[in-house]
Amino acid sequence: MKIITTPMCKDLLDIAGINDYNVVMPNEIKDADVVITLSETKCDIDKIPVKLNSFTQLYNSIMTLKNEFNTQVDVKRVDEIYDLIQLNNQNKAKRCNIKVKVYSNFLKDTIADMGYQITDEDYDYIVVPDYMNDVKLTDNTIVVSSHKNVSPNIIKRLKSRYELLENKLCMQQ
């Protein structure tokens, strides 16, 4: 079976125990039996869509691939993700009163997973991805790295986003 994936999903396949695949850019997806890529990526090939915007989504995507391909996961990295989910869940109570306006679906997933209130009015902070140039930056705006300026290691990528948001949103209350 010929499996392809995109650079943003490569680490996911490694953690899920899939070893035989090719990495291509999203605009080069073709000639494969199945593509494993972000749910929002459009393609004409049979696709297993994954979401990688939160620790919970990452864990669920790993389990989906493990079950689909009957693989042995990287136990150490899966345990680390599970521990990060548990730590995040312990801290949700202190975040629930912080209101955040969010510009992008991937950041909405992260913010929701962290337990913040997402709203379009009467918000305390604004969270935007680094590629949005048309949002007026103010003192309460937090810019989060998206695709180009992030680690290819999915756990490091998510940890850096969670830590940035935690430090900027919670510590100022």
Kinemage of the C-alpha trace (Angstrom):
@kinemage 1
@onewidth
@group {chain A} dominant
@subgroup {mainchain}
@vectorlist {calphas} color= white
{ca met a 1} P 0.000 0.000 0.000
{ca lys a 2} L 1.379 3.394 -0.974
{ca ile a 3} L 0.827 5.953 1.781
{ca ile a 4} L 1.671 9.630 1.458
{ca thr a 5} L 1.539 12.452 3.959
{ca thr a 6} L 2.473 16.108 4.180
{ca pro a 7} L 5.343 17.630 6.184
{ca met a 8} L 3.019 18.806 8.984
{ca cys a 9} L 1.848 15.200 9.536
{ca lys a 10} L 5.137 13.317 9.187
{ca asp a 11} L 5.851 13.238 12.912
{ca leu a 12} L 2.343 11.917 13.575
{ca leu a 13} L 2.971 8.900 11.332
{ca asp a 14} L 6.265 8.191 13.092
{ca ile a 15} L 4.597 8.277 16.530
{ca ala a 16} L 1.744 6.094 15.248
{ca gly a 17} L 4.251 3.466 14.080
{ca ile a 18} L 3.746 3.867 10.336
{ca asn a 19} L 7.135 3.432 8.714
{ca asp a 20} L 6.495 3.049 4.995
{ca tyr a 21} L 5.263 6.357 3.559
{ca asn a 22} L 6.341 9.284 1.389
{ca val a 23} L 6.232 12.949 2.353
{ca val a 24} L 4.964 15.414 -0.257
{ca met a 25} L 3.842 19.015 -0.234
{ca pro a 26} L 0.039 19.476 -0.117
{ca asn a 27} L -0.072 20.651 -3.741
{ca glu a 28} L 1.785 17.479 -4.824
{ca ile a 29} L -0.651 14.916 -3.410
{ca lys a 30} L -1.184 12.258 -6.099
{ca asp a 31} L -0.499 8.630 -6.983
{ca ala a 32} L -1.141 6.953 -3.666
{ca asp a 33} L -3.556 4.460 -2.181
{ca val a 34} L -4.209 6.707 0.794
{ca val a 35} L -3.117 10.094 2.044
{ca ile a 36} L -2.879 10.948 5.722
{ca thr a 37} L -3.152 14.690 6.069
{ca leu a 38} L -4.772 17.522 7.949
{ca ser a 39} L -8.545 17.429 7.800
{ca glu a 40} L -8.715 20.766 5.987
{ca thr a 41} L -6.358 19.673 3.176
{ca lys a 42} L -8.260 19.079 -0.049
{ca cys a 43} L -7.357 16.093 -2.230
{ca asp a 44} L -8.923 13.604 -4.639
{ca ile a 45} L -7.297 10.510 -3.130
{ca asp a 46} L -8.792 8.399 -0.345
{ca lys a 47} L -7.840 10.289 2.761
{ca ile a 48} L -7.532 9.678 6.454
{ca pro a 49} L -8.067 13.153 7.879
{ca val a 50} L -6.258 14.061 11.072
{ca lys a 51} L -6.322 17.038 13.409
{ca leu a 52} L -3.197 18.174 15.212
{ca asn a 53} L -4.188 21.457 16.852
{ca ser a 54} L -4.358 20.227 20.438
{ca phe a 55} L -2.854 17.483 22.561
{ca thr a 56} L -6.230 15.741 22.614
{ca gln a 57} L -6.534 15.867 18.817
{ca leu a 58} L -2.967 14.574 18.457
{ca tyr a 59} L -3.656 11.652 20.795
{ca asn a 60} L -6.905 10.800 18.999
{ca ser a 61} L -5.203 10.990 15.587
{ca ile a 62} L -2.445 8.632 16.760
{ca met a 63} L -5.035 6.135 18.009
{ca thr a 64} L -6.986 6.396 14.737
{ca leu a 65} L -3.866 5.548 12.715
{ca lys a 66} L -2.810 2.807 15.140
{ca asn a 67} L -6.203 1.148 14.768
{ca glu a 68} L -6.427 1.679 10.999
{ca phe a 69} L -2.972 0.227 10.285
{ca asn a 70} L -2.606 -2.111 13.292
{ca thr a 71} L 0.735 -0.591 14.298
{ca gln a 72} L 2.825 -0.354 17.442
{ca val a 73} L 2.961 3.261 18.598
{ca asp a 74} L 5.992 5.034 20.050
{ca val a 75} L 4.968 4.365 23.654
{ca lys a 76} L 7.311 6.938 25.186
{ca arg a 77} L 5.943 9.757 23.032
{ca val a 78} L 2.308 8.658 23.454
{ca asp a 79} L 2.785 8.573 27.230
{ca glu a 80} L 4.253 12.092 27.066
{ca ile a 81} L 1.202 13.310 25.110
{ca tyr a 82} L -1.160 11.624 27.565
{ca asp a 83} L 0.652 13.289 30.494
{ca leu a 84} L 0.383 16.678 28.751
{ca ile a 85} L -3.367 16.130 28.288
{ca gln a 86} L -3.724 15.364 32.000
{ca leu a 87} L -1.691 18.443 32.989
{ca asn a 88} L -3.750 20.616 30.649
{ca asn a 89} L -6.987 19.257 32.121
{ca gln a 90} L -5.792 20.052 35.668
{ca asn a 91} L -5.252 23.695 34.704
{ca lys a 92} L -8.568 24.277 32.901
{ca ala a 93} L -10.409 25.605 35.969
{ca lys a 94} L -8.169 28.655 36.252
{ca arg a 95} L -8.696 29.494 32.578
{ca cys a 96} L -12.481 29.310 32.282
{ca asn a 97} L -13.124 32.976 33.090
{ca ile a 98} L -10.689 34.350 30.539
{ca lys a 99} L -12.485 35.470 27.362
{ca val a 100} L -10.606 35.202 24.083
{ca lys a 101} L -11.417 36.275 20.554
{ca val a 102} L -9.690 33.884 18.154
{ca tyr a 103} L -8.864 34.396 14.491
{ca ser a 104} L -8.387 30.921 12.934
{ca asn a 105} L -9.847 27.479 13.322
{ca phe a 106} L -6.607 25.806 14.348
{ca leu a 107} L -6.168 28.257 17.210
{ca lys a 108} L -9.823 27.898 18.227
{ca asp a 109} L -9.190 24.171 18.689
{ca thr a 110} L -6.171 24.890 20.888
{ca ile a 111} L -7.876 27.620 22.914
{ca ala a 112} L -10.976 25.464 23.465
{ca asp a 113} L -8.844 22.489 24.532
{ca met a 114} L -7.083 24.710 27.066
{ca gly a 115} L -10.423 25.713 28.585
{ca tyr a 116} L -10.598 29.402 27.713
{ca gln a 117} L -13.919 31.020 26.732
{ca ile a 118} L -14.073 31.797 23.014
{ca thr a 119} L -16.147 34.871 22.214
{ca asp a 120} L -16.422 37.638 19.640
{ca glu a 121} L -17.413 40.341 22.107
{ca asp a 122} L -16.404 41.548 25.543
{ca tyr a 123} L -13.119 39.642 25.298
{ca asp a 124} L -9.956 40.042 27.346
{ca tyr a 125} L -7.510 38.974 24.630
{ca ile a 126} L -7.244 38.438 20.898
{ca val a 127} L -5.293 35.459 19.528
{ca val a 128} L -4.167 35.495 15.890
{ca pro a 129} L -1.921 33.306 13.739
{ca asp a 130} L 1.296 34.853 12.451
{ca tyr a 131} L 0.076 34.819 8.842
{ca met a 132} L -2.812 37.247 9.479
{ca asn a 133} L -1.553 40.662 8.492
{ca asp a 134} L -4.877 42.478 8.490
{ca val a 135} L -5.551 42.302 12.243
{ca lys a 136} L -4.701 45.439 14.199
{ca leu a 137} L -2.231 44.467 16.908
{ca thr a 138} L -2.936 45.872 20.362
{ca asp a 139} L -1.554 45.253 23.844
{ca asn a 140} L -4.028 42.426 24.330
{ca thr a 141} L -3.200 40.684 21.016
{ca ile a 142} L -1.199 37.471 21.065
{ca val a 143} L 0.415 36.306 17.816
{ca val a 144} L 0.962 32.545 17.543
{ca ser a 145} L 3.311 30.842 15.079
{ca ser a 146} L 1.509 28.710 12.542
{ca his a 147} L 3.294 26.599 9.926
{ca lys a 148} L 6.541 28.181 8.849
{ca asn a 149} L 8.077 29.138 12.182
{ca val a 150} L 7.383 25.997 14.182
{ca ser a 151} L 9.184 22.803 15.072
{ca pro a 152} L 8.550 19.765 12.866
{ca asn a 153} L 8.308 17.810 16.138
{ca ile a 154} L 4.576 17.864 16.829
{ca ile a 155} L 4.927 17.591 20.611
{ca lys a 156} L 7.392 20.494 20.754
{ca arg a 157} L 5.168 22.494 18.398
{ca leu a 158} L 2.084 22.038 20.570
{ca lys a 159} L 3.990 22.561 23.823
{ca ser a 160} L 5.362 25.870 22.577
{ca arg a 161} L 1.862 27.060 21.595
{ca tyr a 162} L 0.317 25.968 24.888
{ca glu a 163} L 3.148 27.569 26.891
{ca leu a 164} L 2.906 30.831 24.954
{ca leu a 165} L -0.848 31.002 25.437
{ca glu a 166} L -0.625 29.996 29.092
{ca asn a 167} L 2.029 32.625 29.797
{ca lys a 168} L 0.278 35.427 27.947
{ca leu a 169} L -3.333 34.693 28.874
{ca cys a 170} L -3.202 33.309 32.410
{ca met a 171} L -0.263 35.031 33.965
{ca gln a 172} L -1.676 38.500 33.381
{ca gln a 173} L -4.957 37.874 35.221
